[in-house]
Amino acid sequence: MTLELALPEQAVANGVRIPPHERHTLRNGVRLILVPLHEVPLIAFEAVLRGGSRLDPPAREGVAALTAELLKYGAGARDAFAFADTVEGAGGSLDIEVHSEAIHVHGQFLSQDQELLLELLADALQRPHLSGLELDKLRQRRIESIRATKDSEPQSLLGLYGRALLFGNHPYGRTSGGSETSLELIERAEVQQLYQGHFGADRLTLVFAGDFEPGRLRRAVSECFGAWPPAEAALPPLAMTERVRGRRLLLIDSPGSEQSYLWCANIGVARSYPMAAALQVTNTAFGGKFGSMLMQALRVQTGLTYSVSSSFHRGSVPGEFSISSFTQTSSTGRAIDIVLQTLDRLKRTGIDAEAIGSARNYMLGQYPLAFETAADWSSALAKLDLYGLPNSYIDEFGAALQRVDRAQTEEVVATAFPESTDLCIALIGDAAEMRKDITRFGAVVQKELSDPDFTLDSTSGASY
C-alpha cells in the first residue's frame, strides 16, 4: 500500500497556488527547494541533474541512461542488492528517469527515515559503484526489452522513429534509452567518463515536499551534499530547433501487421511560450479529449479508429507538436487524409466559442488533479527550476484559463500549430499493403522494424 500526501483544501478550491516554500543555494551551487506539508508523515523528493541524454556521445545513445540507472545498483557501502533491500525495507521508493535535458531521481520515504533518505540519495549521486557487471546486466535487459516491444507493442516506439525523422541529430531526435546497436557498443569507460565529467553540485537541484522541519532538513542536506565539487566538464548548449518545410514520410515495415500506427508532427513551442493556458485550451479542443475535433472526425464520424490525440512536448527549446492514432491497414491513407483535413480546418476556422468554453471547463477541472500530492509538488517545482520558469507559471494558470478567448486561440493556432503541408509523418505497419496508398503524401523512406536502431541516414532503407 502506497501512502500519498494530500494538500490543504484551499490549495485546489479556486485554482492552484504553490504552497509556502523555501529556496536556498549551497556554497557549491546545489539548489535546494523545501515545501513543508505535514498532513501525512511522508517526504517526497525530486533530484534533478541537468544534462541528461544530450550528453550521449555520437552513436552511443543510452550512455546517460545506463549511467543514471546504475546509480541505484550499488552506491556507498551497499552493493546493488543491499541498496535495493534498504529502500524496500524502509517502505520507500527511489526511481530514476532520463530525459533529453536532465536526469530525474525521485521517490518518497517515511518522515522518520529522513536521514536514510539523504544517505541513500547522497550515495547514489556522489558515490555510485558503476559496476561493470551490473552494466552488462542492465544493457542486456534493455536490449531484450526493445526487442520484446517490437514484437508486442511496436506502437510505443513510433515516437522514437518519428523524432529521429523530425529532429535529426538534435538531442530531441536521439533516443534517451538507446537502441540495440548503440547499447551493444557502450563500454564501462564511457559510463565512467560521463559520470566524472558531468555529475556535480552545480548541476543539481533538490526538491523536498512533505513532513519535515525545514531548518533541520536544510542543515542535513548541507552536510550530505555541501562538499560535492562542481562538474568537471562544461554543460553543452542545447541548439534551437527549426520547423521542417514540406512533408517527410517514414514507413517502418512490420510485415503482416493488421493495423497501422501513425504519427504526424512538426516543431511546436518551448516551455517558455507566453500563452500556455491558451495553448492547452486550443490543443484540448483540437485533440485532447473525447469531444475534440480529431476524435469527432476519425472516430465518431468515420469509425476509422478508437483513439486519436494531439499533444505538445515542450522543453527549453521547442519540442514537437504531434498527432497520434491507429487504424486498419487498408484505411491508412484515408485516416491520414482526415488528419490533414482536420488540421486544415483548425488553421482555417480556429476554435469556436462553444468548443473554447468546453475545453476551458475541462482544463479547469483537470488542472488541480496534477497537484494533489507532495510528489506532485516536488515534481512541479523541479520542472520550474529546470526550465527557469517563475512561480506565476503555476499560480496564475487558473486565472489565465478563465481569460482564454477566441482571439488568444487564433494566435495559438497561427504560431504553435503547423500547416498540414509541413509535417513529418511516421508509420508502422505492413509496407507492402500501405505503400501505394501513402506515396501521394510525399516521398517515403522505408525502414525495417527489425533494424537494430532508430536512426535515419543514407543507408536507412529505400526511398520511393
Secondary structure in CASP SS format (residue, H / E / C, confidence):
PFRMAT SS
TARGET T0000
AUTHOR 0000-0000-0000
METHOD secondary structure of the structure
MODEL  1
M C 1.00
T C 1.00
L C 1.00
E C 1.00
L C 1.00
A C 1.00
L C 1.00
P C 1.00
E C 1.00
Q H 1.00
A H 1.00
V H 1.00
A H 1.00
N C 1.00
G C 1.00
V C 1.00
R C 1.00
I C 1.00
P C 1.00
P C 1.00
H C 1.00
E E 1.00
R E 1.00
H E 1.00
T E 1.00
L C 1.00
R C 1.00
N C 1.00
G C 1.00
V C 1.00
R E 1.00
L E 1.00
I E 1.00
L E 1.00
V E 1.00
P E 1.00
L C 1.00
H C 1.00
E C 1.00
V C 1.00
P C 1.00
L E 1.00
I E 1.00
A E 1.00
F E 1.00
E E 1.00
A E 1.00
V E 1.00
L E 1.00
R E 1.00
G C 1.00
G H 1.00
S H 1.00
R H 1.00
L H 1.00
D C 1.00
P C 1.00
P C 1.00
A C 1.00
R C 1.00
E C 1.00
G C 1.00
V H 1.00
A H 1.00
A H 1.00
L H 1.00
T H 1.00
A H 1.00
E H 1.00
L H 1.00
L C 1.00
K C 1.00
Y C 1.00
G C 1.00
A E 1.00
G C 1.00
A C 1.00
R E 1.00
D C 1.00
A H 1.00
F H 1.00
A H 1.00
F H 1.00
A H 1.00
D H 1.00
T H 1.00
V H 1.00
E H 1.00
G H 1.00
A C 1.00
G C 1.00
G C 1.00
S E 1.00
L E 1.00
D E 1.00
I E 1.00
E E 1.00
V E 1.00
H C 1.00
S C 1.00
E C 1.00
A E 1.00
I E 1.00
H E 1.00
V E 1.00
H E 1.00
G E 1.00
Q E 1.00
F E 1.00
L E 1.00
S H 1.00
Q H 1.00
D H 1.00
Q H 1.00
E H 1.00
L H 1.00
L H 1.00
L H 1.00
E H 1.00
L H 1.00
L H 1.00
A H 1.00
D H 1.00
A H 1.00
L H 1.00
Q H 1.00
R C 1.00
P E 1.00
H C 1.00
L C 1.00
S C 1.00
G H 1.00
L H 1.00
E H 1.00
L H 1.00
D H 1.00
K H 1.00
L H 1.00
R H 1.00
Q H 1.00
R H 1.00
R H 1.00
I H 1.00
E H 1.00
S H 1.00
I H 1.00
R H 1.00
A H 1.00
T H 1.00
K H 1.00
D H 1.00
S H 1.00
E C 1.00
P H 1.00
Q H 1.00
S H 1.00
L H 1.00
L H 1.00
G H 1.00
L H 1.00
Y H 1.00
G H 1.00
R H 1.00
A H 1.00
L H 1.00
L H 1.00
F H 1.00
G C 1.00
N C 1.00
H C 1.00
P H 1.00
Y H 1.00
G H 1.00
R C 1.00
T C 1.00
S C 1.00
G C 1.00
G C 1.00
S C 1.00
E H 1.00
T H 1.00
S H 1.00
L H 1.00
E H 1.00
L H 1.00
I C 1.00
E C 1.00
R H 1.00
A H 1.00
E H 1.00
V H 1.00
Q H 1.00
Q H 1.00
L H 1.00
Y H 1.00
Q H 1.00
G H 1.00
H H 1.00
F C 1.00
G C 1.00
A H 1.00
D H 1.00
R H 1.00
L E 1.00
T E 1.00
L E 1.00
V E 1.00
F E 1.00
A E 1.00
G E 1.00
D C 1.00
F C 1.00
E C 1.00
P H 1.00
G H 1.00
R H 1.00
L H 1.00
R H 1.00
R H 1.00
A H 1.00
V H 1.00
S H 1.00
E H 1.00
C H 1.00
F H 1.00
G C 1.00
A C 1.00
W C 1.00
P C 1.00
P C 1.00
A C 1.00
E C 1.00
A C 1.00
A C 1.00
L C 1.00
P C 1.00
P C 1.00
L C 1.00
A C 1.00
M C 1.00
T C 1.00
E C 1.00
R C 1.00
V C 1.00
R C 1.00
G C 1.00
R E 1.00
R E 1.00
L E 1.00
L E 1.00
L E 1.00
I E 1.00
D E 1.00
S C 1.00
P C 1.00
G C 1.00
S C 1.00
E C 1.00
Q E 1.00
S E 1.00
Y E 1.00
L E 1.00
W E 1.00
C E 1.00
A E 1.00
N E 1.00
I E 1.00
G C 1.00
V C 1.00
A C 1.00
R C 1.00
S C 1.00
Y C 1.00
P C 1.00
M C 1.00
A H 1.00
A H 1.00
A H 1.00
L H 1.00
Q H 1.00
V H 1.00
T H 1.00
N H 1.00
T H 1.00
A H 1.00
F H 1.00
G H 1.00
G H 1.00
K C 1.00
F C 1.00
G C 1.00
S C 1.00
M H 1.00
L H 1.00
M H 1.00
Q H 1.00
A H 1.00
L H 1.00
R H 1.00
V H 1.00
Q C 1.00
T C 1.00
G C 1.00
L C 1.00
T C 1.00
Y C 1.00
S C 1.00
V E 1.00
S E 1.00
S E 1.00
S E 1.00
F E 1.00
H E 1.00
R E 1.00
G C 1.00
S C 1.00
V C 1.00
P E 1.00
G E 1.00
E E 1.00
F E 1.00
S E 1.00
I E 1.00
S E 1.00
S E 1.00
F E 1.00
T E 1.00
Q E 1.00
T H 1.00
S H 1.00
S H 1.00
T H 1.00
G H 1.00
R H 1.00
A H 1.00
I H 1.00
D H 1.00
I H 1.00
V H 1.00
L H 1.00
Q H 1.00
T H 1.00
L H 1.00
D H 1.00
R H 1.00
L H 1.00
K H 1.00
R H 1.00
T H 1.00
G C 1.00
I C 1.00
D C 1.00
A H 1.00
E H 1.00
A H 1.00
I H 1.00
G H 1.00
S H 1.00
A H 1.00
R H 1.00
N H 1.00
Y H 1.00
M H 1.00
L H 1.00
G H 1.00
Q H 1.00
Y H 1.00
P H 1.00
L H 1.00
A H 1.00
F H 1.00
E C 1.00
T C 1.00
A H 1.00
A H 1.00
D H 1.00
W H 1.00
S H 1.00
S H 1.00
A H 1.00
L H 1.00
A H 1.00
K H 1.00
L H 1.00
D H 1.00
L H 1.00
Y H 1.00
G C 1.00
L C 1.00
P C 1.00
N C 1.00
S H 1.00
Y H 1.00
I H 1.00
D H 1.00
E C 1.00
F H 1.00
G H 1.00
A H 1.00
A H 1.00
L H 1.00
Q H 1.00
R H 1.00
V C 1.00
D C 1.00
R H 1.00
A H 1.00
Q H 1.00
T H 1.00
E H 1.00
E H 1.00
V H 1.00
V H 1.00
A H 1.00
T H 1.00
A H 1.00
F C 1.00
P C 1.00
E C 1.00
S C 1.00
T C 1.00
D C 1.00
L E 1.00
C E 1.00
I E 1.00
A E 1.00
L E 1.00
I E 1.00
G E 1.00
D C 1.00
A H 1.00
A H 1.00
E H 1.00
M H 1.00
R H 1.00
K H 1.00
D H 1.00
I H 1.00
T H 1.00
R H 1.00
F H 1.00
G C 1.00
A C 1.00
V E 1.00
V E 1.00
Q E 1.00
K E 1.00
E E 1.00
L C 1.00
S C 1.00
D C 1.00
P C 1.00
D C 1.00
F C 1.00
T C 1.00
L C 1.00
D C 1.00
S C 1.00
T C 1.00
S C 1.00
G C 1.00
A C 1.00
S E 1.00
Y C 1.00
END
